[in-house]
């Protein structure tokens, strides 16, 4: 968050949002807005607060996501399927819907939406049916918003990330299931490079769009997977 952006951080855990702001020293240039993206009332409140505080919305980064419990299509419960789709896909739809409404109304009109997809938007991991389906659908959402937003100065693109070193990928070094049935350790990379990529996309003029960007650990088993 070193770039010159005012940032509204949205998530279910207010303490984590506040700590993120504190650790980056953003002060008045950032605010924490506790939000469950699966609830439209929460999402509406997020955008109402942002517009009230700063007058406009120039960028939405749809980053909310959960992996789910995993499993093949005959193993995943309907409850877990619904939970993954609600967060990873419906949450992105709700945030995009409210962002687009604001971007159409504000002057000057327009803005940018960046959706966080995944390498699973291209190629699934074993036992990831709900997550993979949501990320494939995210690509369709991205393309539809990019097309429908053209007339309003709204650009939309997607970043697909593979093995950034976060709490969610901490187990990758211990071994992950592979397409051939083996368990193998996988390399990770510094998430700072993801942030740099997002900032690059965010800084583009609205007459320029990167529809799809993939960033991975160089030697992870992605190209050729399966």
C-alpha angles and dihedrals in degrees: 000000000000092000120093098267132126104224132203106198113206127191143120096259109069093186092058091049092051092047091051091054092046094048092053096043094230096146111168092004091072137042135189116232112183105224139169102204091204089067116074091203090058092047092049089051091051093056094041091054093045094050092044092051100040106015099234147031116233100166139026119190108193100206106146114120146141129198097221124214094294130224143132121291093270092049104049116093120230088240093058092043091053092046093053094044092046093055104032100038113012091044090055090047093051094048092046092049093055093041092052092049090054094043092053093051102042126090119260087034125226142045143179134269121199116192120203105225122164140229081263085073084072106028129009129231116229113276097014104112098140096043093044094048091051093050093048087051089049088063090055090048090051094051093046093050090046091053098042093043097057095089092053102046092256117142123194130189140160134230117205113200129197122195105338108175104256136133088271092058097042091107094054092089089058093055140283130214113265130205091256093056096258126125112229137171114247130208122242133198138216110281088217086083090058089053090050090051092050090049090051091054092045093052096055117109113254092250088065126064138179102208095188133014124175121197122179144155102279097237100035115127098256110106102065093016111156 
